[in-house]
Amino acid sequence: MAATHLTEGRIKALRSRRTASDIRDADLKGFGVRVYPTGRKCYFIQAQHDGQRI
């Protein structure tokens, strides 16, 4: 998974691939954007509590 500084311009420039791809923000831990093969983009946040993913 790639990590980059996510900005509005970079997110708009993301293009779809054959499979879904996750691009994580280099500054904000656990935050990222998932780009689906259809071109749809969804934001996500991953967190952990007591070693369990939430």
N, CA, C, O and CB atoms as a CASP TS submission, in Angstrom:
PFRMAT TS
TARGET T0000
AUTHOR 0000-0000-0000
METHOD Language model
MODEL 1
PARENT N/A
ATOM      1  N   MET     1       0.834  -1.174   0.000  1.00  0.00           N
ATOM      2  CA  MET     1       0.000   0.000   0.000  1.00  0.00           C
ATOM      3  C   MET     1       0.881   1.240   0.000  1.00  0.00           C
ATOM      4  O   MET     1       1.841   1.338   0.764  1.00  0.00           O
ATOM      5  CB  MET     1      -0.950  -0.003   1.205  1.00  0.00           C
ATOM      6  N   ALA     2       0.551   2.147  -0.837  1.00  0.00           N
ATOM      7  CA  ALA     2       1.332   3.362  -0.969  1.00  0.00           C
ATOM      8  C   ALA     2       0.945   4.380   0.100  1.00  0.00           C
ATOM      9  O   ALA     2      -0.216   4.449   0.505  1.00  0.00           O
ATOM     10  CB  ALA     2       1.150   3.959  -2.359  1.00  0.00           C
ATOM     11  N   ALA     3       1.907   5.161   0.550  1.00  0.00           N
ATOM     12  CA  ALA     3       1.651   6.248   1.489  1.00  0.00           C
ATOM     13  C   ALA     3       2.135   7.538   0.857  1.00  0.00           C
ATOM     14  O   ALA     3       3.265   7.616   0.376  1.00  0.00           O
ATOM     15  CB  ALA     3       2.350   5.997   2.864  1.00  0.00           C
ATOM     16  N   THR     4       1.284   8.546   0.857  1.00  0.00           N
ATOM     17  CA  THR     4       1.619   9.830   0.274  1.00  0.00           C
ATOM     18  C   THR     4       0.882  10.916   1.044  1.00  0.00           C
ATOM     19  O   THR     4      -0.006  10.617   1.843  1.00  0.00           O
ATOM     20  CB  THR     4       1.263   9.872  -1.238  1.00  0.00           C
ATOM     21  N   HIS     5       1.234  12.138   0.817  1.00  0.00           N
ATOM     22  CA  HIS     5       0.526  13.257   1.421  1.00  0.00           C
ATOM     23  C   HIS     5      -0.733  13.481   0.590  1.00  0.00           C
ATOM     24  O   HIS     5      -0.665  13.985  -0.531  1.00  0.00           O
ATOM     25  CB  HIS     5       1.426  14.557   1.486  1.00  0.00           C
ATOM     26  N   LEU     6      -1.874  13.105   1.144  1.00  0.00           N
ATOM     27  CA  LEU     6      -3.124  13.231   0.401  1.00  0.00           C
ATOM     28  C   LEU     6      -3.604  14.673   0.407  1.00  0.00           C
ATOM     29  O   LEU     6      -3.814  15.268   1.464  1.00  0.00           O
ATOM     30  CB  LEU     6      -4.200  12.311   0.991  1.00  0.00           C
ATOM     31  N   THR     7      -3.772  15.217  -0.768  1.00  0.00           N
ATOM     32  CA  THR     7      -4.344  16.538  -0.951  1.00  0.00           C
ATOM     33  C   THR     7      -5.529  16.400  -1.885  1.00  0.00           C
ATOM     34  O   THR     7      -5.708  15.361  -2.520  1.00  0.00           O
ATOM     35  CB  THR     7      -3.294  17.548  -1.508  1.00  0.00           C
ATOM     36  N   GLU     8      -6.328  17.431  -1.968  1.00  0.00           N
ATOM     37  CA  GLU     8      -7.499  17.385  -2.847  1.00  0.00           C
ATOM     38  C   GLU     8      -7.087  17.110  -4.296  1.00  0.00           C
ATOM     39  O   GLU     8      -7.738  16.326  -4.987  1.00  0.00           O
ATOM     40  CB  GLU     8      -8.285  18.706  -2.761  1.00  0.00           C
ATOM     41  N   GLY     9      -6.033  17.738  -4.745  1.00  0.00           N
ATOM     42  CA  GLY     9      -5.560  17.539  -6.113  1.00  0.00           C
ATOM     43  C   GLY     9      -5.067  16.132  -6.375  1.00  0.00           C
ATOM     44  O   GLY     9      -5.337  15.562  -7.432  1.00  0.00           O
ATOM     45  N   ARG    10      -4.343  15.566  -5.416  1.00  0.00           N
ATOM     46  CA  ARG    10      -3.840  14.204  -5.590  1.00  0.00           C
ATOM     47  C   ARG    10      -4.970  13.189  -5.595  1.00  0.00           C
ATOM     48  O   ARG    10      -4.929  12.217  -6.349  1.00  0.00           O
ATOM     49  CB  ARG    10      -2.843  13.863  -4.490  1.00  0.00           C
ATOM     50  N   ILE    11      -5.973  13.405  -4.764  1.00  0.00           N
ATOM     51  CA  ILE    11      -7.106  12.481  -4.727  1.00  0.00           C
ATOM     52  C   ILE    11      -7.876  12.541  -6.036  1.00  0.00           C
ATOM     53  O   ILE    11      -8.290  11.503  -6.553  1.00  0.00           O
ATOM     54  CB  ILE    11      -8.038  12.803  -3.545  1.00  0.00           C
ATOM     55  N   LYS    12      -8.076  13.732  -6.581  1.00  0.00           N
ATOM     56  CA  LYS    12      -8.767  13.860  -7.872  1.00  0.00           C
ATOM     57  C   LYS    12      -7.979  13.201  -8.993  1.00  0.00           C
ATOM     58  O   LYS    12      -8.569  12.702  -9.951  1.00  0.00           O
ATOM     59  CB  LYS    12      -9.007  15.333  -8.207  1.00  0.00           C
ATOM     60  N   ALA    13      -6.656  13.192  -8.888  1.00  0.00           N
ATOM     61  CA  ALA    13      -5.800  12.632  -9.939  1.00  0.00           C
ATOM     62  C   ALA    13      -5.702  11.110  -9.890  1.00  0.00           C
ATOM     63  O   ALA    13      -5.209  10.503 -10.840  1.00  0.00           O
ATOM     64  CB  ALA    13      -4.419  13.221  -9.835  1.00  0.00           C
ATOM     65  N   LEU    14      -6.157  10.481  -8.811  1.00  0.00           N
ATOM     66  CA  LEU    14      -6.074   9.024  -8.702  1.00  0.00           C
ATOM     67  C   LEU    14      -6.932   8.365  -9.769  1.00  0.00           C
ATOM     68  O   LEU    14      -8.062   8.788 -10.014  1.00  0.00           O
ATOM     69  CB  LEU    14      -6.511   8.556  -7.302  1.00  0.00           C
ATOM     70  N   ARG    15      -6.404   7.343 -10.396  1.00  0.00           N
ATOM     71  CA  ARG    15      -7.108   6.614 -11.451  1.00  0.00           C
ATOM     72  C   ARG    15      -7.338   5.180 -11.029  1.00  0.00           C
ATOM     73  O   ARG    15      -6.595   4.634 -10.213  1.00  0.00           O
ATOM     74  CB  ARG    15      -6.322   6.661 -12.769  1.00  0.00           C
ATOM     75  N   SER    16      -8.356   4.581 -11.578  1.00  0.00           N
ATOM     76  CA  SER    16      -8.699   3.206 -11.231  1.00  0.00           C
ATOM     77  C   SER    16      -7.727   2.216 -11.883  1.00  0.00           C
ATOM     78  O   SER    16      -7.070   2.518 -12.879  1.00  0.00           O
ATOM     79  CB  SER    16     -10.141   2.894 -11.658  1.00  0.00           C
ATOM     80  N   ARG    17      -7.665   1.038 -11.289  1.00  0.00           N
ATOM     81  CA  ARG    17      -6.852  -0.064 -11.800  1.00  0.00           C
ATOM     82  C   ARG    17      -7.741  -1.292 -11.901  1.00  0.00           C
ATOM     83  O   ARG    17      -8.950  -1.200 -11.692  1.00  0.00           O
ATOM     84  CB  ARG    17      -5.609  -0.340 -10.884  1.00  0.00           C
ATOM     85  N   ARG    18      -7.167  -2.417 -12.213  1.00  0.00           N
ATOM     86  CA  ARG    18      -7.951  -3.655 -12.344  1.00  0.00           C
ATOM     87  C   ARG    18      -8.508  -4.129 -11.014  1.00  0.00           C
ATOM     88  O   ARG    18      -9.577  -4.736 -10.967  1.00  0.00           O
ATOM     89  CB  ARG    18      -7.102  -4.751 -12.952  1.00  0.00           C
ATOM     90  N   THR    19      -7.795  -3.856  -9.944  1.00  0.00           N
ATOM     91  CA  THR    19      -8.265  -4.231  -8.610  1.00  0.00           C
ATOM     92  C   THR    19      -8.329  -2.980  -7.741  1.00  0.00           C
ATOM     93  O   THR    19      -7.725  -1.958  -8.069  1.00  0.00           O
ATOM     94  CB  THR    19      -7.335  -5.309  -7.965  1.00  0.00           C
ATOM     95  N   ALA    20      -9.053  -3.062  -6.646  1.00  0.00           N
ATOM     96  CA  ALA    20      -9.140  -1.935  -5.726  1.00  0.00           C
ATOM     97  C   ALA    20      -7.762  -1.661  -5.124  1.00  0.00           C
ATOM     98  O   ALA    20      -7.014  -2.592  -4.824  1.00  0.00           O
ATOM     99  CB  ALA    20     -10.182  -2.213  -4.610  1.00  0.00           C
ATOM    100  N   SER    21      -7.433  -0.399  -4.951  1.00  0.00           N
ATOM    101  CA  SER    21      -6.143  -0.047  -4.369  1.00  0.00           C
ATOM    102  C   SER    21      -6.352   0.955  -3.240  1.00  0.00           C
ATOM    103  O   SER    21      -7.212   1.832  -3.318  1.00  0.00           O
ATOM    104  CB  SER    21      -5.190   0.530  -5.445  1.00  0.00           C
ATOM    105  N   ASP    22      -5.554   0.807  -2.196  1.00  0.00           N
ATOM    106  CA  ASP    22      -5.606   1.688  -1.041  1.00  0.00           C
ATOM    107  C   ASP    22      -4.400   2.606  -1.068  1.00  0.00           C
ATOM    108  O   ASP    22      -3.270   2.157  -1.258  1.00  0.00           O
ATOM    109  CB  ASP    22      -5.657   0.880   0.277  1.00  0.00           C
ATOM    110  N   ILE    23      -4.644   3.894  -0.876  1.00  0.00           N
ATOM    111  CA  ILE    23      -3.579   4.879  -0.760  1.00  0.00           C
ATOM    112  C   ILE    23      -3.742   5.530   0.599  1.00  0.00           C
ATOM    113  O   ILE    23      -4.767   6.151   0.882  1.00  0.00           O
ATOM    114  CB  ILE    23      -3.622   5.940  -1.927  1.00  0.00           C
ATOM    115  N   ARG    24      -2.738   5.387   1.429  1.00  0.00           N
ATOM    116  CA  ARG    24      -2.808   5.911   2.796  1.00  0.00           C
ATOM    117  C   ARG    24      -2.115   7.258   2.892  1.00  0.00           C
ATOM    118  O   ARG    24      -1.177   7.551   2.150  1.00  0.00           O
ATOM    119  CB  ARG    24      -2.179   4.924   3.786  1.00  0.00           C
ATOM    120  N   ASP    25      -2.597   8.070   3.821  1.00  0.00           N
ATOM    121  CA  ASP    25      -2.005   9.381   4.056  1.00  0.00           C
ATOM    122  C   ASP    25      -0.733   9.219   4.887  1.00  0.00           C
ATOM    123  O   ASP    25      -0.719   8.470   5.863  1.00  0.00           O
ATOM    124  CB  ASP    25      -3.013  10.325   4.767  1.00  0.00           C
ATOM    125  N   ALA    26       0.314   9.908   4.507  1.00  0.00           N
ATOM    126  CA  ALA    26       1.588   9.809   5.206  1.00  0.00           C
ATOM    127  C   ALA    26       1.565  10.582   6.523  1.00  0.00           C
ATOM    128  O   ALA    26       2.345  10.272   7.424  1.00  0.00           O
ATOM    129  CB  ALA    26       2.715  10.322   4.319  1.00  0.00           C
ATOM    130  N   ASP    27       0.695  11.576   6.656  1.00  0.00           N
ATOM    131  CA  ASP    27       0.655  12.409   7.855  1.00  0.00           C
ATOM    132  C   ASP    27      -0.354  11.924   8.888  1.00  0.00           C
ATOM    133  O   ASP    27      -0.062  11.938  10.084  1.00  0.00           O
ATOM    134  CB  ASP    27       0.336  13.826   7.477  1.00  0.00           C
ATOM    135  N   LEU    28      -1.522  11.498   8.453  1.00  0.00           N
ATOM    136  CA  LEU    28      -2.605  11.111   9.352  1.00  0.00           C
ATOM    137  C   LEU    28      -2.697   9.587   9.393  1.00  0.00           C
ATOM    138  O   LEU    28      -3.235   8.967   8.476  1.00  0.00           O
ATOM    139  CB  LEU    28      -3.959  11.737   8.901  1.00  0.00           C
ATOM    140  N   LYS    29      -2.173   8.996  10.452  1.00  0.00           N
ATOM    141  CA  LYS    29      -2.093   7.544  10.577  1.00  0.00           C
ATOM    142  C   LYS    29      -3.486   6.918  10.556  1.00  0.00           C
ATOM    143  O   LYS    29      -4.377   7.349  11.288  1.00  0.00           O
ATOM    144  CB  LYS    29      -1.356   7.159  11.868  1.00  0.00           C
ATOM    145  N   GLY    30      -3.670   5.902   9.717  1.00  0.00           N
ATOM    146  CA  GLY    30      -4.933   5.181   9.636  1.00  0.00           C
ATOM    147  C   GLY    30      -5.922   5.739   8.636  1.00  0.00           C
ATOM    148  O   GLY    30      -6.961   5.123   8.402  1.00  0.00           O
ATOM    149  N   PHE    31      -5.637   6.886   8.037  1.00  0.00           N
ATOM    150  CA  PHE    31      -6.550   7.506   7.081  1.00  0.00           C
ATOM    151  C   PHE    31      -6.090   7.215   5.664  1.00  0.00           C
ATOM    152  O   PHE    31      -4.892   7.208   5.380  1.00  0.00           O
ATOM    153  CB  PHE    31      -6.643   9.028   7.314  1.00  0.00           C
ATOM    154  N   GLY    32      -7.049   6.972   4.774  1.00  0.00           N
ATOM    155  CA  GLY    32      -6.689   6.719   3.392  1.00  0.00           C
ATOM    156  C   GLY    32      -7.886   6.794   2.467  1.00  0.00           C
ATOM    157  O   GLY    32      -9.010   7.070   2.884  1.00  0.00           O
ATOM    158  N   VAL    33      -7.611   6.539   1.201  1.00  0.00           N
ATOM    159  CA  VAL    33      -8.662   6.515   0.187  1.00  0.00           C
ATOM    160  C   VAL    33      -8.516   5.224  -0.606  1.00  0.00           C
ATOM    161  O   VAL    33      -7.408   4.829  -0.966  1.00  0.00           O
ATOM    162  CB  VAL    33      -8.586   7.770  -0.751  1.00  0.00           C
ATOM    163  N   ARG    34      -9.639   4.573  -0.876  1.00  0.00           N
ATOM    164  CA  ARG    34      -9.661   3.338  -1.656  1.00  0.00           C
ATOM    165  C   ARG    34     -10.252   3.666  -3.025  1.00  0.00           C
ATOM    166  O   ARG    34     -11.325   4.262  -3.119  1.00  0.00           O
ATOM    167  CB  ARG    34     -10.489   2.209  -0.930  1.00  0.00           C
ATOM    168  N   VAL    35      -9.548   3.274  -4.084  1.00  0.00           N
ATOM    169  CA  VAL    35     -10.005   3.507  -5.451  1.00  0.00           C
ATOM    170  C   VAL    35     -10.430   2.165  -6.036  1.00  0.00           C
ATOM    171  O   VAL    35      -9.621   1.241  -6.128  1.00  0.00           O
ATOM    172  CB  VAL    35      -8.886   4.181  -6.327  1.00  0.00           C
ATOM    173  N   TYR    36     -11.685   2.056  -6.426  1.00  0.00           N
ATOM    174  CA  TYR    36     -12.239   0.827  -6.975  1.00  0.00           C
ATOM    175  C   TYR    36     -12.051   0.790  -8.495  1.00  0.00           C
ATOM    176  O   TYR    36     -11.846   1.835  -9.112  1.00  0.00           O
ATOM    177  CB  TYR    36     -13.733   0.699  -6.612  1.00  0.00           C
ATOM    178  N   PRO    37     -12.117  -0.396  -9.105  1.00  0.00           N
ATOM    179  CA  PRO    37     -11.958  -0.513 -10.560  1.00  0.00           C
ATOM    180  C   PRO    37     -12.975   0.325 -11.343  1.00  0.00           C
ATOM    181  O   PRO    37     -12.713   0.706 -12.484  1.00  0.00           O
ATOM    182  CB  PRO    37     -12.081  -1.967 -10.971  1.00  0.00           C
ATOM    183  N   THR    38     -14.112   0.608 -10.748  1.00  0.00           N
ATOM    184  CA  THR    38     -15.133   1.418 -11.416  1.00  0.00           C
ATOM    185  C   THR    38     -14.791   2.906 -11.410  1.00  0.00           C
ATOM    186  O   THR    38     -15.426   3.699 -12.104  1.00  0.00           O
ATOM    187  CB  THR    38     -16.480   1.203 -10.752  1.00  0.00           C
ATOM    188  N   GLY    39     -13.775   3.280 -10.616  1.00  0.00           N
ATOM    189  CA  GLY    39     -13.389   4.677 -10.498  1.00  0.00           C
ATOM    190  C   GLY    39     -13.924   5.336  -9.230  1.00  0.00           C
ATOM    191  O   GLY    39     -13.571   6.473  -8.915  1.00  0.00           O
ATOM    192  N   ARG    40     -14.771   4.622  -8.513  1.00  0.00           N
ATOM    193  CA  ARG    40     -15.338   5.143  -7.268  1.00  0.00           C
ATOM    194  C   ARG    40     -14.236   5.283  -6.222  1.00  0.00           C
ATOM    195  O   ARG    40     -13.345   4.438  -6.137  1.00  0.00           O
ATOM    196  CB  ARG    40     -16.473   4.219  -6.746  1.00  0.00           C
ATOM    197  N   LYS    41     -14.295   6.354  -5.423  1.00  0.00           N
ATOM    198  CA  LYS    41     -13.315   6.602  -4.373  1.00  0.00           C
ATOM    199  C   LYS    41     -14.036   6.713  -3.036  1.00  0.00           C
ATOM    200  O   LYS    41     -15.019   7.442  -2.904  1.00  0.00           O
ATOM    201  CB  LYS    41     -12.493   7.887  -4.667  1.00  0.00           C
ATOM    202  N   CYS    42     -13.534   5.982  -2.051  1.00  0.00           N
ATOM    203  CA  CYS    42     -14.113   5.999  -0.703  1.00  0.00           C
ATOM    204  C   CYS    42     -12.998   6.261   0.295  1.00  0.00           C
ATOM    205  O   CYS    42     -11.902   5.714   0.176  1.00  0.00           O
ATOM    206  CB  CYS    42     -14.849   4.656  -0.377  1.00  0.00           C
ATOM    207  N   TYR    43     -13.284   7.090   1.267  1.00  0.00           N
ATOM    208  CA  TYR    43     -12.338   7.357   2.344  1.00  0.00           C
ATOM    209  C   TYR    43     -12.523   6.314   3.431  1.00  0.00           C
ATOM    210  O   TYR    43     -13.625   5.805   3.632  1.00  0.00           O
ATOM    211  CB  TYR    43     -12.525   8.788   2.913  1.00  0.00           C
ATOM    212  N   PHE    44     -11.440   5.996   4.134  1.00  0.00           N
ATOM    213  CA  PHE    44     -11.532   5.052   5.233  1.00  0.00           C
ATOM    214  C   PHE    44     -10.602   5.472   6.359  1.00  0.00           C
ATOM    215  O   PHE    44      -9.624   6.193   6.164  1.00  0.00           O
ATOM    216  CB  PHE    44     -11.199   3.633   4.759  1.00  0.00           C
ATOM    217  N   ILE    45     -10.950   4.990   7.546  1.00  0.00           N
ATOM    218  CA  ILE    45     -10.126   5.192   8.731  1.00  0.00           C
ATOM    219  C   ILE    45      -9.991   3.836   9.406  1.00  0.00           C
ATOM    220  O   ILE    45     -10.987   3.150   9.637  1.00  0.00           O
ATOM    221  CB  ILE    45     -10.748   6.270   9.706  1.00  0.00           C
ATOM    222  N   GLN    46      -8.774   3.453   9.720  1.00  0.00           N
ATOM    223  CA  GLN    46      -8.526   2.214  10.443  1.00  0.00           C
ATOM    224  C   GLN    46      -7.922   2.565  11.794  1.00  0.00           C
ATOM    225  O   GLN    46      -7.025   3.402  11.895  1.00  0.00           O
ATOM    226  CB  GLN    46      -7.589   1.262   9.636  1.00  0.00           C
ATOM    227  N   ALA    47      -8.429   1.910  12.822  1.00  0.00           N
ATOM    228  CA  ALA    47      -7.940   2.158  14.170  1.00  0.00           C
ATOM    229  C   ALA    47      -7.774   0.836  14.905  1.00  0.00           C
ATOM    230  O   ALA    47      -8.330  -0.185  14.501  1.00  0.00           O
ATOM    231  CB  ALA    47      -8.897   3.093  14.939  1.00  0.00           C
ATOM    232  N   GLN    48      -7.008   0.864  15.982  1.00  0.00           N
ATOM    233  CA  GLN    48      -6.814  -0.304  16.823  1.00  0.00           C
ATOM    234  C   GLN    48      -7.060   0.074  18.271  1.00  0.00           C
ATOM    235  O   GLN    48      -6.732   1.175  18.711  1.00  0.00           O
ATOM    236  CB  GLN    48      -5.401  -0.888  16.642  1.00  0.00           C
ATOM    237  N   HIS    49      -7.642  -0.860  18.995  1.00  0.00           N
ATOM    238  CA  HIS    49      -7.841  -0.690  20.432  1.00  0.00           C
ATOM    239  C   HIS    49      -7.524  -2.027  21.092  1.00  0.00           C
ATOM    240  O   HIS    49      -8.129  -3.043  20.753  1.00  0.00           O
ATOM    241  CB  HIS    49      -9.310  -0.212  20.768  1.00  0.00           C
ATOM    242  N   ASP    50      -6.593  -2.035  22.020  1.00  0.00           N
ATOM    243  CA  ASP    50      -6.150  -3.267  22.687  1.00  0.00           C
ATOM    244  C   ASP    50      -5.742  -4.341  21.680  1.00  0.00           C
ATOM    245  O   ASP    50      -6.025  -5.521  21.883  1.00  0.00           O
ATOM    246  CB  ASP    50      -7.258  -3.805  23.594  1.00  0.00           C
ATOM    247  N   GLY    51      -5.078  -3.936  20.597  1.00  0.00           N
ATOM    248  CA  GLY    51      -4.590  -4.879  19.610  1.00  0.00           C
ATOM    249  C   GLY    51      -5.614  -5.393  18.632  1.00  0.00           C
ATOM    250  O   GLY    51      -5.284  -6.212  17.774  1.00  0.00           O
ATOM    251  N   GLN    52      -6.864  -4.932  18.733  1.00  0.00           N
ATOM    252  CA  GLN    52      -7.942  -5.346  17.843  1.00  0.00           C
ATOM    253  C   GLN    52      -8.261  -4.225  16.861  1.00  0.00           C
ATOM    254  O   GLN    52      -8.411  -3.071  17.264  1.00  0.00           O
ATOM    255  CB  GLN    52      -9.200  -5.735  18.650  1.00  0.00           C
ATOM    256  N   ARG    53      -8.364  -4.555  15.579  1.00  0.00           N
ATOM    257  CA  ARG    53      -8.781  -3.559  14.590  1.00  0.00           C
ATOM    258  C   ARG    53     -10.252  -3.220  14.766  1.00  0.00           C
ATOM    259  O   ARG    53     -11.090  -4.093  14.989  1.00  0.00           O
ATOM    260  CB  ARG    53      -8.520  -4.066  13.161  1.00  0.00           C
ATOM    261  N   ILE    54     -10.536  -1.963  14.663  1.00  0.00           N
ATOM    262  CA  ILE    54     -11.919  -1.493  14.814  1.00  0.00           C
ATOM    263  C   ILE    54     -12.441  -1.102  13.447  1.00  0.00           C
ATOM    264  O   ILE    54     -13.589  -0.675  13.324  1.00  0.00           O
ATOM    265  CB  ILE    54     -12.012  -0.290  15.812  1.00  0.00           C
TER
END
